[in-house]
């Protein structure tokens, strides 16, 4: 049993030190041993294998941001389920029904946005069709 803080945290400090040395060694080996070929093709920006076209400051459609916000919203709501699952047996029947109401509200919101077409990328509104 460790008697002082140094003995207690020594394995953690050792693991952090080994990780730092390993990462620095791999980056250093890559810099020393890696090939450095410069040519016109490698200096071009990479965009999914396609030639760059258009302006980089082109605006995205509203649906792009809407789907992003909905993903974050439902992801955070799903995170609230994990602590409940861990202590499910200790909480009792009241907690089960309260979580059931929570999940039903989440599903109601999900089906509402699905029915409204917020997740359908194929439909464009009149505002999104304008250049």
SVG drawing of the C-alpha trace seen along z (x, -y; Angstrom):
<svg xmlns="http://www.w3.org/2000/svg" viewBox="-45 -34 61 37">
<polyline fill="none" stroke="black" stroke-width="0.4" points="0.0,0.0 1.4,-3.4 2.3,-5.6 3.0,-9.0 1.6,-10.8 4.7,-10.1 4.2,-6.4 0.5,-6.7 0.9,-8.7 4.1,-7.1 2.4,-4.6 0.3,-7.5 3.4,-9.7 5.3,-6.8 2.5,-6.1 2.3,-9.8 6.1,-9.9 6.1,-6.8 3.3,-8.2 5.2,-11.5 8.4,-9.8 6.7,-7.4 4.7,-10.2 7.8,-12.4 9.8,-9.4 7.3,-8.6 7.0,-12.2 10.7,-12.6 11.2,-9.3 8.6,-10.4 10.4,-13.7 13.8,-12.0 12.8,-9.0 9.9,-10.4 10.1,-11.2 9.9,-14.8 8.7,-14.9 7.6,-18.3 5.6,-18.5 2.7,-20.5 0.0,-17.8 1.0,-17.5 0.9,-21.3 -2.7,-21.5 -5.5,-21.6 -7.2,-18.3 -11.0,-18.3 -12.3,-14.7 -10.3,-14.0 -12.1,-16.7 -10.6,-19.8 -11.4,-22.9 -14.3,-24.9 -16.1,-28.0 -15.6,-30.3 -14.5,-29.0 -16.8,-31.5 -19.9,-29.9 -22.7,-29.7 -24.3,-26.4 -28.0,-25.8 -30.0,-26.2 -30.8,-22.5 -27.1,-21.8 -27.0,-23.8 -30.4,-22.6 -29.4,-18.9 -26.2,-19.8 -28.1,-21.4 -30.6,-18.5 -27.7,-16.0 -26.2,-17.9 -29.6,-18.2 -30.5,-14.5 -26.9,-13.5 -27.0,-15.4 -30.4,-14.0 -29.1,-10.5 -26.2,-11.2 -28.8,-11.7 -29.8,-8.1 -26.4,-6.7 -26.4,-7.6 -30.0,-6.4 -29.1,-3.0 -26.2,-2.6 -28.3,-3.0 -31.6,-1.7 -32.2,1.0 -31.6,-1.2 -34.0,-4.0 -37.3,-2.1 -40.5,-2.3 -41.0,-6.1 -37.7,-6.7 -38.6,-4.2 -41.8,-6.0 -40.2,-9.4 -37.5,-8.2 -40.2,-6.6 -41.9,-10.1 -38.5,-11.6 -37.9,-9.1 -41.5,-9.5 -40.9,-13.3 -37.7,-12.8 -39.4,-10.5 -42.3,-12.9 -39.9,-15.7 -38.0,-13.4 -41.1,-12.3 -42.3,-15.9 -39.1,-17.1 -39.1,-14.1 -42.7,-14.8 -41.9,-18.5 -39.1,-17.4 -36.2,-18.9 -34.2,-15.7 -35.0,-15.5 -32.1,-16.8 -33.8,-16.3 -36.5,-18.9 -35.4,-22.5 -37.4,-25.5 -37.9,-28.6 -35.2,-30.5 -32.6,-27.8 -33.2,-27.6 -32.1,-31.3 -28.5,-31.7"/>
</svg>
